[in-house]
Amino acid sequence: MTGQKLTHYRKQNGLTQDKAASLLGVSQTYLSLLENGDRPLTAELLRKVVTVFDLKFTELPAETSSYNVTKTSDDQLTSDLAGLGYKGFSHYKPSHGKNPADVLLSALNANNRDARLVEALPWLVLAFPDIKWRDVTRVAKMHDLQNRLGFVVSVARGLAEQRNLKTTVTKLKRREADLETSMLAREDTLCNDSMTNAERRWLFTNRSKEAKHWRILASLSPQLVRYAD
């Protein structure tokens, strides 16, 4: 975030430098340096800015900007999804907030995930359709996650169609088209690599049309996603 944007958000909230500095826990002089571009905005301070100025989570710094994917445990991912507002985990302690792009990629970059976490991923895409998709797509390809990502985006697009969210549908269709150009030929799972051969055979025959298209062995479909509102 640039100093110019920081100034814009402060004024948009009707805050003086003194008041904003107090809310952010810095001096007025330091805030002035930040707004003038004379000091860098740290990740910790940026998180405070997002909270104080009521900005979108997509304004938070993202690991995807440096093409990294953080390894995340199921417990941490649960907290991250709760922090982003996922109703299915509203009774869990939320994290302080992360960029949705990081949460999405870290969720997909695992051999096995709890099924409840996997079910939350289409909601994540539906709730934050304006993440930096160019970076997300590039990182997904670097880690061979494009089929998993494409499938999740496809399910999210189906949810958007059910809700007649025409603008979101259009955006997600573009994302699917971008990912299709690099689709992997191999069959993959949606973070369920430990399934038995019998389960794999059943899913190969009975999976949803979205899963078949993206060569994913999974039963998830738009009709089976809860807490999508």
Secondary structure, 3 states (H helix, E strand, C coil): CCHHHHHHHHHHCCCCHHHHHHHHCCCHHHHHHHHCCCCCCCHHHHHHHHHHCCCCHHHCCCHHHHCCCCCCCHHHHHHHHHHCCCHHHCCCCCCCCCCHHHHHHHHHCCCECCHHHHHHHHHHHHHCCCCCHHHHHHHHHHCCCHHHHHHHHHHHHHHHHHCCCHHHHHHHHHHHHHHHCCCCCCCEECCECCCCHHHHHHHHHHCCHHHHHCCEECCCCHHHCCCCC
